[in-house]
Amino acid sequence: MIEIRNLSKSFGQLHVLRDINLSIEKGSVVALIGPSGSGKSTLLRCLNLLVVPDGGQVSVNGREFVFGAGHRLPSDASLAKFRAGTGMVFQHFNLFPHMSVVENVMAGPVTVRRQPASAARAEAMDLLDKVGLADKAQMMPATLSGGQKQRVAIARALAMKPAVMLFDEVTSALDPELVSEVLNVMRSLAEEGMTMIIVTHEIAFARDVGDSLVFMRDGVIVEQGRPAEVIGNPAHASTRTFLSHFNR
């Protein structure tokens, strides 16, 4: 489903990603962990081209992009179509404050896919039911809790029928008592076979749900493997140091 080869990215003199190589099979869940500034979020943004890499190549669901000198990105319309198939949920919810919950979820299918409003609304209601928020459909985002907003954001991403879902520390801004309601939705998606890449500090969740765990530091992949093995018996000192800060 996803192939990353020799991916690199710098911001000025800061090398954020250094020769990243990673293969992700369809239906698998990959958890990215590591300290702040290790390049995890930049890697996610490179996968749906919100950030354009300096070199290397990325293939997502059969669509391949090559970066570096002599290579150009496709048109804005082609990029929009590609991003529609690569759903991304951010740490901050980014809901449209002037739209109701159901309008937020149906906005993408109506404006990007040109889906009739009646069909988009029906599918949006199904997705809100899926994330446990059908009863909040007519409410405005400002009236929701952080956990509810994040679940709406997940429903909004799913409305575009993505082949891949990218989650960028989606629980880190939530109060502790709201984290589980978001993780439960993500757990259900994993059980349904959604291909997912999750940047997270929820180590127990990564161990229980992930098929693979990737530890990044200073822009490189230090260690990867099955979550229980990496968490229970990390091979590298930097991985051990990082995991020592968590109750595993």
ABEGO torsion letter per residue (X at the ends): XBBBBGBBBBBEABBABBGBBBBBBBGBBBBBBEBBGAGAAAAAAAAAGABBBABEBBBBGGBBBBBEBGBBBBBAAAAAAAAAABBBBBABAGBBAABBAAAAAAAAAAAAAGBBAAAAAAAAAAAAAAAGAAAAAABBAAABBAAAAAAAAAAAAAAAGBABBBBBGAAAABBAAAAAAAAAAAAAAAAAGBBBBBBBABAAAAAAABABBBBBBGGBBABBEBAAAAAABBABAAAAAAAAABBX
